[in-house]
């Protein structure tokens, strides 16, 4: 219901799901992620704080990122989330999901060297870890265009092991845009968007992919679609932000009839 725009009904369904079995406190974590995506950070944080004492740390850690990235999350909120996950890592160092989630938080804090080192150490001991494979691919592709071959190997490995879910397809699409394979990126993104048509990220990345192959009319169409879906002007995480800012400038400066001015490398920076 939330995916198709029925937020109030979705919230009621989440609360009914929680109330149905009070002996399963982890059910509340789905509501945390819903509230965070609605930018209701205070409510989400209140549930998170209770969850740390009643749920497995791994389950709580997986619910933290939407809170950390919510537009209205304060620096204090983000520090508290990082402290939660960091403490859980110290308590359960063998839990790879906790370590991977800490690395993602470090990415969002622009601690790129630390995040890369953490993901590589994690993959050395847990080479099939989905989040580490995907996050390291994302980091390498967006940070250094020369590392897109390694990034593509990592994300292809993640898809081979864990299936072509929309999140992994989206990551692979961004890697392929950076690798000059925009048409393949479009194919992945269309599959991802078919499964979640209201996800603003897929629309934004489709605009980038179409622009990268010089199809500016389509790029502008998907950009408008992203804006209509409550598009966040910050352009995503710190690694992605410069590319999305440049994309916004390019598409606003480009006339629909001027697609011949844009070659296949236009989307690369």
N, C-alpha and C positions, 0 to 999 in steps of 0.2 A: 504493500500500500504506500509506503514511503517512497519507494522507487518511482511510482507513477503519480506522485504529487498529493497523496492523501495523508498529510502529516498528522492531523488530529486523530484520524482513525488509527493510524499506525501507533501513535502513542498509547491510545486506549488498549490496543492489542498487546503491546509490550507489557503494560501494567497488569493486564489480565493473565498473561503468561507467567509473570512473576508471582502473582497472588495464588496461582493454581497449585504451587508447591513451595511453601515457605522454607522447606528443608533443603532447598537447592539455591543458596544465595547467589551462586554464579549467574543465575538467570538475570539478575539486575545489570550485569555487565553489557548486555545487548542494549538496554535502555541508556546506559552511559554513552555509548557510541552514537545512538540516535540523538540524544540531547546535545552532544558536542557538535554534531553536524548541523543542528539547529542553532548553534552558537549560544546555547544556554549553559555556559561554562560553570557557573556557580552550582547549579543543580547537579551537573555531571560530577564535579569535584566532590560534592557532599557524598554521593553514592560511592565514588572511588575510595574515599577515606575509610568508609565502613568496610568496603570489600577487602582491603588489605588484611584485615584481621579475621575475615570469615571465608575467604576464597583462596585457592591456590595462587601463589605469586605469578605463575606463568599465565594463568587466565586473566589476571588483572593487568599484567604488562601488555597483553595483546589489545586491551581496551583503551590504553593510554594515549596512543598517537593522535586520534581525532581530537582529544582534549588539548593536547600540546599544540596542535596546529589550528585550533579554532581562532577566528579573527579577533575575538575579544579577550582571549586568554592573556592574562597579565604576565610580566616577567616572573612575578612571584608564583603564579600558577605553574608556569613552565619549570621553574626551579624545583617546585614541589614534586612534579611528575618525574623529573629526572632523578631526584633524590629517592623517590619510591622505587624506581626501576634499578638504580644503582645499589640500593640496599638489598633488593631482592637478588641481584647478581652476586653480591658478597655472601648472602645466605645460601644461595643455590648455584654455585659456580658451574656445576655440571649441567645446568638447564640451558641448553643452547638457545631456546626461544627468548630467554631473558637477555642473554648477551646480544643477540641479534637486534632486539628492540632498543637496547641501549645505543647500539651503533646507529640506528635510524635517527634517534634523538640527537646524537652528535652531528649527524648530517644536517639536521635542521638548525643546529647551532653554528654551522660553518666550521666545525672542527673536523675538516676533511682528512687530514693526515691521520688523526687518531681513529677516525671511523674506518678508513681503509685498512689500517693495521689490525684493528679489531676483527673486521670481516675476514681478512686473510688468515688470521690465527684461528678463527672459528672454523673456516673451511678446511684448515689443515687437520682438524680433529673431527669435523662433521661435514664431509665434502658434499653431502646431499641437502644441506640446510637451505630451504627455499628462500627465506628472507635474506640470508647472507649472499646467496648467488645473485638474486635480483638487485639487491641494494648496491653490491659492489659493481655490477654491470652498469647501473644507473650512474654511480659516482664516476667511474672511469670514462664513460662515454661523454658525459657533460663537462668533465674537468679537463680532459686531454683528448683531442680528436685522434691523435696517433694511437690511442689505446682502444679505439673502437673494435678492432679485431678480437682482442681479449674479451671485451665487454660482450660482444656477440656470442662468443663461445660460452660464456658464463650464463647468459640468459637462455640460450638454446638448451643448455644442460638443465636449467631449472624447468623449462617446459617439457623436456624429455622425461624428467623424473616425476613432475607433479601435475602435468597436464596443462592444456592451453586455456587457463582461466583468464578472465578479462584483465586482471591486474598484471599478470605476466606478459600478456600480449601487448598491453599498453607500454610496459617498460621496453619490450623488444622493439616496438615501433619507434620509440624515441632513440634507441641505439641505432636503428637502421636509418633514421633521418640524419643522424650525425655521421653515419658511414656512407652517405650518398645513395641510399637505397629507398628513396621516398615512395616509390610505387609499392614495394613490398610492405612498407609501413602503413600505407593506406589500407591494404588488404587486412592486416592485423587489426587495425583500429575499427574498421567497419564491423568485423566480427565482435569485437569487444563492445562496441556501441549498440549492436543489435541486442545484446544481453542486458544492457543497462542504458537505455536511451536518454535518461535524464542526468547522467554523470557528466558534469561540466568539463572534467579533465579530458574525456575522450573527444568532445567537440573541439576543445582548444588544440589538442594534438593533431586532430584531423586538419584543422586550419594550417598548422605548421607543416604537416606532411604535403598537403596540396600545394602550398606555397613553395615548398622545396623542389617540386617538379614543374614549377611554372604555371600551375593551373590556378590562377589568381581569383577568378570568379568563384570557384568552389571554396577556395580558402576564405574569401570574404564571407561567404554564406555560413560556413561553420563558425567563423569568428562571431558573427551576429548571433548565431544560435547559442554560443557560449555566454555572450553578454546577457541574453534573455534569461538564462538559467542562473541569474544572480552571480555572475562572473566576479571572481575575486581579483582585484586589480594588482595584487602583489605578485601574481604569476607563479604561484607555487613555492617550492622550496628555494633556498638560496642558490643552489646550483642551476636551477632552471630559470630563475627570474630574469637574468640578462637576456636570454634567448626570447622569452615571451615579451619582454619590453621591446626588443628589436622587432619582433613579429608585429606587435601592435603598431609600431611606427610605420613599418613597411606597408601594412595593409591599409592604414589610414591615409597614407601618401599616394597609394596606387589607385589609378582609375580603373574601373572594371574592364575597359577596353585595352588596357596596356599590358596584357599578359605576355606579349612578346618581349617585353623589357626584362623579364625575369627568367634567368636560366635555371637549370636544375640544382645549382649550388646555392641559390639565394638564401635558403634556410640555414646555412652553416655559418658559424661565427668563430 
